[in-house]
Amino acid sequence: MPPPKPTPPVHAPHIPLTDYYQTEQDRQAYLRRMFDNTATDYDHIEAMFAWGSGSRYRRQALVRGGLKSGMKVLDVGVGTGLVAAQACILTGNAALVTGIDPSPGMMAAGKLPDTMVLIEGRAESLPFPDNHFDFLSMGYALRHISDLGVAFAEFERVLKPGGRLCILEITQAQNRFGRWLLKSYMRGVIPLLTRVVSKQENTATIWRYHWDSIEACVPPDQVLATLSAAGLTQVERHVELGVFSEYQAIKADPAST
């Protein structure tokens, strides 16, 4: 018998954060454990971080991305459902919204309509047929994906022709003061506050990790190029307050050409 083919290495586009993990397998296990263990605190701390404006911003971002009533939606990296909850409102029917996440603890901690579908899984291997969704969203999970090329190809595959994509992510400010301010807030102030109000001892760590993963994330130009390489069209980036990036794209529709 011929020897088994070696498993191809996973390409991690972001700078490895070796203070938290060593290998790609370690990274996946670390993230799942961290999110599962801190899920009950996540929404409360996030509301503090966003000063209560997170829901409004997510809803506006989805509208800018092209989400309309009646669309069939997939929310990747659904977590506790902060983006998906706004999608349920905008579509007018929670049964049209599906969320997928590798952390069952995060999904269990969410307060979402019973008619919404939640599935455990990863962005790089979506368990859905081709040409299935009208709209695909992902909120603040891009920096946790191991291979953007594979994930974006999956996004393009499951979208219907003409389907729209909207990825929300925090990116570093262009000026030095802006970067210092956001880093101080996310890596210093928020972890300090969580020690007072959180129920889980690891909650402060997840917020320090969030900033470190923002610093390690691939730059916006590379994200845009990878979306285009996956076959998506009209790829754009909209930025709010200098740090809140919205990556928008559309799956090509041969029938419209």
Secondary structure, DSSP 8 states (H G I E B T S, - for coil): -------------S---TTT-SSHHHHHHHHHHHHHHHHHHHHHHHHHHTTT-HHHHHHHHHHHHT--TT--EEEET-TTSHHHHHHHHHHS-GGGEEEEES-HHHHHH----TTSEEEE-BTTB--S-SS-EEEEEEES-GGG-S-HHHHHHHHHHHEEEEEEEEEEEE---SSHHHHHHHHHIIIIIHHHHHHHH-SSTTHHHHHHHHHHHHHHS--HHHHHHHHHHTTEEEEEEEEETTTEEEEEEEE--GGG-
